[in-house]
Amino acid sequence: MEIVIKALQFILSLSLLIVLHELGHFIPAKLFKTRVEKFYLFFDYKFSLFKKKIGETVYGIGWIPLGGYVKISGMVDESMDTEQLKEPVKPWEFRAKPAWQRLIIMLGGVIVNFILGWFIYVMLMFTYGEKYLPNQSIKDGVWVQDQLAKDLGLQTGDKIITIDGKKIEKFGSLSMEFINGNKYTIERNGEIIKKDIPVNFISKLVDRGKDAGPFITPRYPFVIGGVVKDSLNGSSDIHPKDIITAINGQPITYFDQVKPVLQTLKGQDVTLTLKRQGQIKNIPAKVSNSGNLGVVLGALSLTDLEKLGYLSLAEKKYSFIEAIPAGTHKAWNTLTGYVKQLKKIFNPSTGAYKGLGGFISIGSIFPSEFSWQSFWSITAFLSIMLGFMNLLPIPALDGGHVMFTLWEMVTGKKPSDKFLEYAQIVGFLLLVSLLLYANGNDIFKLFK
């Protein structure tokens, strides 16, 4: 059922983005009196799931869910229908229009994607506001237990101040900042230390797998999740949700402080100081010869940690006017962050290419339980990502057509139809290869 919910959200989001993107081409084409022969959601090779002709345009839904398209008369596009190019130019064809009109038609799709992503972020800020963990609230630094964080050069108690000179305001953004960054600054025992992010950091992050969880977390108290029945303390008065605050009088603020203390008390009887429902209790317990209490570490939400005074969450509400700059800032950060990631993908030494994914990866970012806030947030991200990807100067993408049109406007020389046809083929083969690699990567990860 979880997979079905994710898949339905993915299909809904993708369909919305495709239709609006193609509408961005369709509307200016119509305004400039250019004939649009087809308007399709998904591709219709050989047959369609649905089609209906209204006026001069056939509207339909294809059976191959790899995108969508509008077929504009007199244009070399992904349909590779070049028969009409052999005939004299007709006034309603794309090739008959002046370069500035063709440029607007081709830019229409990506403009819609960028505007849509920005608009969704503005409305999310207005409707839900923001709730996050301020980085400065992590007063005693981070908890380092993952090897990846150790490879970064981090230690428990470090306070992460900046990445690439940018002050980190939200703790939840740290993972993405490390992915996009090159250098970072920490405070360790009152000393400011600058470090380089290893070039292969992304490669190691990908190798951990998507289910490995965050590689860096706030420091947590020693909260009891349960007691192992056949352990030395199986029958002791230790309850789930108890928080150990001292062992034999030695204060314990965070779980990472426990191991060194227990190592000095192996095989001994000890007194545990517990906080239980706001009350302090001292109970006897035993430490095993290996330095364990025989308990399972429990989990606490950020809200629970805030109630216990370990950190403070920030919450912002925005009026509609205030949501505009906040949404703009979010959209801009999303775009620039994505561009940084793309640069690292094209740098083989980072290993970022291993994280390149297809439909399975995209679908998996949707939550297993439907949430409008999550759905629209992911859709906004995908809209901006789709807009930027389509703007790349690759033949078969909007950016390729824009590149050739700009060349014509600057030089006054229009590329021949035959050149555009060959360029379209090369671009199409490149995109298919990329698509096969990305989705093949997904399948490999599933089996791995």
N, C-alpha and C positions, 0 to 999 in steps of 0.2 A: 504493500500500500504506500510505503514511503517513496518508493521509486515512481509510482504513478503520480503522486502529488507533485514531486519535483518535475516530472516530465510535463505535466499539464501546465505548470507555471512557466516552464521554459518555452513551450509551444505558444502559449498566450503572449508572453513577452516578445518572442521572436516575430510572431505574426503582426503584432502591433507596430514594431519597429520597421519591419519590411514594408508594410502598407503605407506608413507615413513617409518613409524614405522615398518610395516610388512616387508618392503623391507630390513630393518636392520636385520631381522631374516633370510630372504630369501637368501641374498647374501652370508653370511658366511656358511649357510647350503649347498648351491651349491658348494662353494669353498672346503668344506670338504666332497664332494660327498655324501651328505645326501639327500635322496629323499623327495621332497616336493609335497604332493598330491594335496593340494588346496592353492590358494592365493585369499582371498576374502575381498572385501570392504563390510562392514555390514554383518550381519548373515543371513544364508540361511536355516533356519529351514523349512523343508518340500519342499520348492522350491526356485528357484533363479529368479531374474529379468533378469539376463544375465549370461551365462557361456560358456566358450570355452576351450577345451583341447588343449594345445600346448606341445608336448613332453609328459612327464610324469605328468605334472601339469595342473590342471583345474583352470582357472582364471575366476572369476565371481563377480557379485554384488548381495548381498542378499537383502531381503525386510525389515529386522529389523535394523534400523539405530542406533545400540547401540555399534558400534565398527567395528572390522574386525579381521581377523586371517589368519595365515598360518598353514596348517595341515601338520606336519612333521611326516614321517613314524617312528613308534616305540616310540612315545612320548605320555605320558598321558597329554592331554590338555583339553581345554574347550569343545571339541567335545564329550568327554567321550567315544570314540570309543576304546574299550579295546580288541576287538576280535583278532587283530594282535599280542597282547601281549601273547596270548595263544600258539602261534607258535614259533618255534626255532628262535633265533636271526639271522637276515640277515645283511650282511655287509653294506648295504646302510641305515640301520635304525639308528635313533638318539641314541637309547640305546646301539648300538654297538660301538659308537665313544668314544674316550678317554674323561675323565672329562674336560680337558682344552678346547677341541673343543666344547663340549656341553655348557660350560660356555660362550665362545665367541658368540655362536649362540644365547643364551638367553639374553646376554647383548647387542646384536646388535641393538635392537629396541630402548632402552632408550638412547644408545649412539647417534643414529641418531637424536632423539628428542632434546637432549642437544646441539648437533652440529648445528642443524637447527635453534633452538632458538637463539643461539649465532650468527650465520651467518646473520640471519634476522636483529638482533639489530645492527650489524656492518654496514650492507648495509643501514639501516635507518639513522644511524648517518652520513654516507657518503653522502647519497642522500638529506636528509632534514636538517641535523644538529639538533640543539636544540634551542628552544625559550621558556623561562620560566621567572617567576617572582622570583627574588632573595629574600630570606627571609629578608635579611638585608635592602632591599629597603623599607620595611614596617617601615618607620622611626618613626611613631607615634603609632605603635602597631596595634593590631587587633580589630575588631568590634565584640563584644559579644552580640548577640541578641537571640540565641537559648538556650533553657533550658539545652540541653546536654553540651554545652560549659560552662554554669554556674555550672553544676554539676561537671565538671572537676576542678572547682576552678578558672576559668579564668575570667578576667574582661576586659572591653573595655580599650584599651591603653596598655595592656600587650604586651611585646615583647617576643616571644617564642625563646629561645636560643638553648637548646639541648633537646633531648629525648634519655634516656638511655645513656647519656654521648656523644651522637653523635651530632655534630653541624648540624643544619638544614640549608641547602643551598638553597633549592627550596621550596617556599611557597606551591606549589601545592602538595608536598609530605607529608604535615602535617597530613592529615587525615589518610593515611596509616601508618605513623610513630606512631601516637597515637594508632592505632589498634594493632600494633606489640609491642608497648613499655610498660614499667612498671613505669618509673619515668620521670619527665620532669623538666626543669629549665626555669624560666621566669625572665625578668627584669620588675619591677613595680615601677615607680617613682624613678628610680635610684637604687633601692634595688634588689639584686639577691635573688630569692626565689625558693626553691626546693619543688616539690609536687609529690605525688603518683598518678598514673592513677588508678581510681577505677577499681576493679576487674570486675565489671559488666558493664564496659563502652561499650563493644561490644554488649552486650544484649540490652542496651538502644539505641545504634546506629541502630541496626536491627529493633527495635520496631518503630523507626521514620518512616520507610518506605523508599523505594528507591527514591521516588519523593520529599522528604523533602528538597533536596538541601544541599549544604555544611553547616556544623554546625559552621564553623569559616571562616570569610572573612576579607579582608583588610577594613579599614575605608573608607567610601565613602563620597563625598561632597553632599550637599543638592541640587540635581539636580531635576528640576520640570519635572514630566512625564505628567501632565495635571492638569486642574483646575476643580473642581466639580461645575457644572453650577448653582445649586441652593444654593451654599454656600455664605458666606459673601463676598468672593472675586471672585464670579462667573463672574463679569463684569469688573474686574480689569485688569491692563496692565501686567499680569503675563503670560508668554508664555512657552510652552514646551521647554525643554533644557536650560532654564534659570538656573543659579546656584546662590543660595542665599549665599552671603558672609558676610552679617551683618544684624542684626535686631536692629533698634534704636541705631545704632552705635556699638553694641556689636559684635565683630568678630565671624563669624561662619566658621570654617574650614571644619568640618565634620558634617554629618547629626545627629550623636548621641549627638551633643552638643545643638541641637535645642530645645528639649523637656523642659529641665530645664529653658531655657530663656523664652519660650512661657508660662510656668506655672506662671511666675511672671508678665505676660502682659495680663492675661485673660480679655476679654471684652474691650480691649483698641485699639485705632487707633495707628498704628506703621508705621515706614518707613523701607522698605526692600531695601537693597543694593544688586543689581543683576549684575551678569556678563553675558552679552548677546553678542555672536559673537565677543568676545574680547573687548567689550565696557562696561563700568560701568554705571549703571542706578540706580537712587533712585526713588522708587515709593511708593505711599501710599497704605496701606492695613489694614485689620481688623483682630483681633484675637478673636475667638469665646469664649464664656463663659467657654467652656471645654478646652481651650488652643490649638485650632487648627487653621490652615490657610485655610483648605478646599482644599488642593492640594494633588496630588498623587505623590509619590516618583518615579523618573525616574531611568532608568538603564544606566550604562556606561560600555563599554568594558574596558579591561585592556589597550588596545591601546589608547582609549580615555583618560583614567586616566593618561597615560604616557604623552600624548600631553598637558594635563593640568598641568603637573608637580607634580602630587600626588605620583608617583612612577616611577621606571625605569625598563624596561624589559631587559633581557640579551639574546643575540643571539650568538650561537656558530656555526661555520662552520668547518667541518673536511675534511682533505685530506683522501685518502683511508688508508694511514699508520696511521694517527691519529685516524681514526674511529675504528681501531682494539682494542686498549686499552679502548676507550670510550664504544664500544659495549660490550666488555668483562665485564667492570664494571657494565653496565646496566643488563646484563644477570646474573651476580653473585648476584646483589641486588635483582633481581626478584626471584631467587631461594631461597636465605636466607630469604626474606620476606615471601615467601609462606610457608617455613618450620616453621617460627614463628607463622603464622596464624594456621597452622595445629596443632601445639602444643596447642594452645588456644582452638581449637575445642574439643580436648580430655580432656580439663579441664572444667567440668560441671559448675563450679562457674562463669566462664566468660560469659556463655550464648551464646558463639560463635556458638554452634551447631545450634542455631535457624537461623543463616544466611546461613547454608549449603543449596546449591541449585543444581538443576539438569539441564536439557536441556533448560528449559525456562530461568533460571538465566544466563546461559552461553550465550544463544542467545541474551539476552537483553543487553549485554555489547557492542554489535556491534552498530554502529551509524545508525540512520534512513536514512541518506543520504550516499551513497557509497563514500568512500575515501580510496585510496590505502594505504596511510600512516597509517590510523586507522586500516585497515584490516590487514596489515602485523604486526603492533605493537601488536594487540590482538592475532594474530596467533603465534607470537613469545612467548608471555606469555603462551598461551595454550600448546605450544610444550614443554616448560620447565615444566609446571605443569603436563602434561601427562607423561613425562619422569620420574619425581620424584614419581608420584603416582604408576607407574608400577614397580618402584624399591623397593616399600615397601615389606617386607618379608611376604607376604600373599599368601598362596597357591591359584592357579588360576591366579596369576599375575606373570610377569617375575621375580620379586623379590623373589617369593616363590621358583621357579625353581632354581634360583641362590643360595638361602640359602641351599637347599638340595644338590646342586652340590658342594658348598664350604665345607659342612659337610663331603661329601664323600672324597674330596681332602685332608682334614685335618686328618680325622680318618682312611681313607682307607676302610671304610664300606659304601657300596651303599645301600640306602633305597630300600626296595622291591617294585615291581610294584604295589602290593596290597596296601601297605602303601601310595604310591603316588596317587593311585586312590582315596582312602578315603580322603586324604588331599585335593585333587582337589575338591571333593564334598563339603567339609567343607568350603573351600575358595570360591567356587562358590556361596553357600548359603549366606555367609557373604556379598559378593559383591552385590548379588541381593537384600538383605535386605537394604544395604546402598543406592542402586539405588532407591529402592521404597521409602525410607525415604526422600532422597534428592528431588525427583520429587514430592512426596506428599507434601513436604514443599513448593514447588513452587506453587502447586495448592491451598494450604491453603492461601498463601499470596495473590493470585489473588482474591479469594473470600473475604479475609479480607479487 
